[in-house]
């Protein structure tokens, strides 16, 4: 079953892939995609929080 969601490909070095796999297994994600999406969400949330803190300080 094809998905309607956009897709793209990234290339990682072995060290980054190992970190994603470690995160995946530690947090019991069923696959790399879900672990990678969770890490992306965490990164975006951290950026938004950082941006909000910078705005609050002005």
C-alpha positions in Angstrom: 0.0 0.0 0.0 1.6 3.2 -1.1 1.6 6.2 1.2 0.4 9.7 0.2 3.0 11.3 2.5 6.0 13.0 1.0 9.3 11.0 1.1 12.9 11.9 0.8 16.2 10.1 1.3 19.2 11.0 3.5 22.7 9.5 3.7 24.2 8.9 7.2 27.6 7.9 8.4 27.9 4.8 10.5 28.2 6.7 13.7 25.0 8.6 13.2 23.2 5.4 12.1 24.4 3.7 15.3 23.1 6.6 17.4 19.7 6.3 15.8 19.6 2.5 16.2 20.6 2.9 19.9 17.8 5.4 20.4 15.4 3.1 18.6 16.2 0.1 20.8 16.4 2.1 24.1 12.9 3.6 23.3 11.4 0.5 21.8 10.5 1.9 18.4 9.5 -0.8 15.9 11.7 0.7 13.1 14.3 3.3 12.2 11.7 5.5 10.5 9.7 6.0 13.6 12.8 6.6 15.7 14.2 9.1 13.2 10.8 11.0 13.1 10.8 11.1 16.9 14.3 12.5 16.9 13.4 15.1 14.3 10.3 16.1 16.3 12.5 16.5 19.5 15.0 18.6 17.6 12.3 20.9 16.1 10.7 21.3 19.6 14.1 22.2 21.0 14.6 24.8 18.3 11.2 26.3 18.8 11.7 26.4 22.6 15.1 28.0 22.1 13.6 30.5 19.7 10.9 31.3 22.2 13.4 31.9 24.9 15.4 34.3 22.7 12.2 36.2 22.0 11.2 36.4 25.7 14.6 37.9 26.6 14.3 40.8 24.1 
